Amino acid sequence: MKAPDKAENFTHSYETLKTIAETLRNQREPNVDELIPMLEAATKAYKICQSRLASVQLALKEYLPQTDDAAKEEIS
């Protein structure tokens, strides 16, 4: 399985989201000229993070099927 390049890497995308959130949080006045590019970057980063998390969740279910059974037993 080929590792995703840095632009599609979970860690890089998560850092992008954190940076954008921090930038928006620290602005006294929003820079309207940067909002659309930040929104586009955040949307792309979010989709990458979401996809990577879904892939990991599927892999965990495949490699650790007893985890689901154990969780169901604990709930019952």
Residue pairs with C-beta under 8 A, 6 or more apart in sequence:
3 9
4 10
4 48
4 52
6 12
8 48
9 48
10 48
10 49
10 52
10 53
13 44
13 45
13 46
13 48
13 49
13 52
14 45
14 49
16 41
16 42
16 45
17 42
17 45
17 46
17 49
20 38
20 41
20 42
20 45
23 38
24 30
24 38
60 67
61 67
61 68
